């Protein structure tokens, strides 16, 4: 196993001026997530649990913006091969895709990682669950609802979209309070003030957060009717949104059920 490299990207003299998902970021990305995202592992566990609840036998689970494939691995471990669920990671970074494929080798054909651009056409065949963790925030705001609509149209009845985003506070006066608490968290995780400042500048106009209510609105406009928050920490928020028309609350990892049929 390749040793995990500590994120020093913005401590170096050649720190990037603009954040990109390139080889340099892929090299330290796992450590970056663990030290930059509050309750990262706990959120993964919640997403895995929700995925096991809504994944239907004979279907696919998609992770859009899968990066190095860690979440795909955890979902595949939680849902046994007998569940008859396949996992597909989609990313537009060659460096991330290479790392993800290495990480998922042990699962053979149950897991695949493919290149794809979320700004363009997207085929999500036989999708019972779609996950986007810290991904939608990197798309231009004007393009987000169209992507969510494509996801809603692609989901099987009873399917779920699971989404975690960095967000702005609903109350404008609270936003700087939440942001400062987040920076305090990053300092507690070993990042210097210089690293935090450099990364903030590199993410300007690259990561554009919305308010939780704005995320709910675009989800509902995309066709989702059952939308709720399953996680909230200052300026991070997790949402689950269901496509109506089916009922599936028994984990796919349990007794095998009849293969789901797509009916629209």
N, C-alpha and C positions, 0 to 999 in steps of 0.2 A: 504493500500500500504506500502510495506517495505521501510523504509527511505534509501536513497542512502548513502552509506558509502564512506567517503573520502579516497582517495588512499594514504596510508602511508606505503605501502609495503616495500619500500627501505629506509625508515627512521628508521625502527626498528632494534634492535640489531640482530634479527634472520632473517634479509633480505636474500632472496634466492641467491645462487651463480649462479644458472642457471634458466632462465625464463621458466616456464611451465604453461600451462593453467589448473591449479588445483583449489582446493577450495579457497585457499588464494587469488588467482588472480581473480576468479569469484566474490568474495565478494566485490571487489572494482573496477571491470572492467569498469562499466559504467562511473564512475567518472574519471578513468584513461584515457579513450578515450576522454572524453570531455576536459581534461586538457593536453593531450599529442599529440593530433592530430589537427593541425591547420585547421580552417574552418570545423570542424567536422560536425556541424549541417547543414551548408550550403551545404556540400558535400552530406549529406543524402538527402537533398531536391532535389539536382540535380539528384541523382540516382533514387529517387522516380519519378521525372518527366520523365526521360528516360524510366523507367520501364513502366509507364502509356502509353508512346508512342508506345512501342514495344510489350507489353503483348497482346496476342491474345485470344479472348474469347474461353472458353472451353479448355484452356491449363494450364500449371503450370509455376510458377516463382520460381526459386531455389536461395537460398542464401547459398553459400558454405563457411563454417566457420562462421556460423551465430552468434556465441558467445551467448549473453544473449537475442537475439531475437529482439532488438530494431528496426533494419531496417525492419525486417519482419513485425513488428507491424505498422510501418509508411507506408509501401507499402500497407498493407491490409486496413488501414484507408483511403488511397488515392483512391484505387480502390474499389468501392462499391460491395456488394454481387451480384448485377445485372450484373456485368461485367463477371461473370462466370469464374473467374480466381482463382486458388488455389495457396497457397504459401507453400513452403517446405523449412525449414531450416535444414541444415546438419552440424553437428559438431562432433568432436571426443573426446570432454571433457564432462564427465558425469556431472560435476559441472555446466558447462555452459548450458547444455541441460536442467537440472532441472530448472534453472532460466528462461530460454527461455519459457519453457512450462507453467510456472506460469504466465509469462508476456502475453502470447498469449491465455489464457483461454477464454477471452471474444469473440474470433472469432470462437469458436467451430471447426467444421470440415473444415472451410476455410483455417486454418493454421495448419501445423503439424511440429514437430521437430523430426528428426531421427538421430541416431548415424551413422557415416560413416567416413571412412578414405580416404582422398583425394589421398593418395599414392597408394591405391589399386583399385580394380574394382569399378566402379561408374555407377549406373543406373539413368539416368535423363529422365524419360518418359514424352512425351508431353511437352517438354521444349520450351517456346517461349522467355524466358529471364533467363539468369544465371548471378548472381551477385557474385563478390568476392571482398570484401572491406578489404584491409590490411590483406589478407590471403595468396595469392600466394607467398609472400615474405618469408613465414615460411617453404615452401617446399624446399627440396634440389634442387638447380638450374638444375641439370641433369634430374630431373623428371618433370619439369614444362611444357615443350613442349608436353609431352605425355598426361598430364592432359588437356591442352588446345585443343589438337587434339580430345580427347574424348568429350569435351564440344562442339566443332564445329560439330562433327558427330551427336551429340544428339539434337542440336538445330533444330527447324523447319525452313524451308526456310523463310527468312525475320526476323529471330530471332536475339537477341542481347546478347552479353557478355559485362557486365559493370564491369570494373576492376579499383580499386584504389590501388596504391602501394607506399611505401616509395622507393625512387630511389636515385641513385648516379647522380652527375652532369655529363653531357656529356663531359665537359672540366675538366680534372683532376685538374687543378689549381683552379677551382671554387668550387670543392667539399668541402674543409675545410671551405670555406666562407659560403656555404649553411648550413653545419652542425652546425657551430657556431651560425648562425642566428636561427636555430632550437632550440639550447640549450638556447639561449636568450629568445625565446618564452616560453620555459618550465619554466624558472626562473620567467618570468612575470606571469605565471599561478600558482606560489606558490611552485614550486619544488626547493629544495636546491641543491647546487652544489654537495653535497655528494650523494643525491638521484639520480641525473642525472648520476653521475659517476658509481654508483653501478648498475644502470639499464643498462647502456651501456655495462658494463662488463658481466652482466647476459645474454645479448642478443647476445654476440659474438658467431658466428657460429650457432646461432638459427634463427636470422633474417638476411638474406643475400640479400641486394638490388641489382638490376641491373640498368643500365642506361635506360632512356626512349627509346632510339633507340633500345636497346637490347630487351626490352619488345615488341616493335613493330615487330621486326624481328621474335621472337618466335611465336607471334600471326599470322603473315603471313605464317610462315612455318607450322602452325597448320591448315591452310586452310582459315583463314579469309582474305578477300580482302579489305573491307572497314573499315579501322582502323583510328581513330583520337583521339586527346587529347581534353578532355572537361574541364579539370581543371589542373592547375599547380601552385604550391607554393614552391619555393626553392627545397627541396628534397622530395616533395610529388607530385604525378601525377595521374590523372584519365584518363582512356582510354575507348572508346566504340568501339566494333568490331562487325560487322554484318555478318551473314551468307547470302550469296546471294541466289536468287531464289524466292523471294517473296517481297511484298511491303506492309508495314503496318505503316502508320504514323498517323492514327487516334487512339486516346486513347481508350483502352478497356473499360474505364469507361463511354464512350459515348454510342451511340445507339448500341444495341446488334447486332452483325454480325453473319453470319453463322459460325458454329463451324469449327475451323481450322482443316485441314487434313494434316497429315504428309505425305510428298512425298519426297523421296530421290532418 
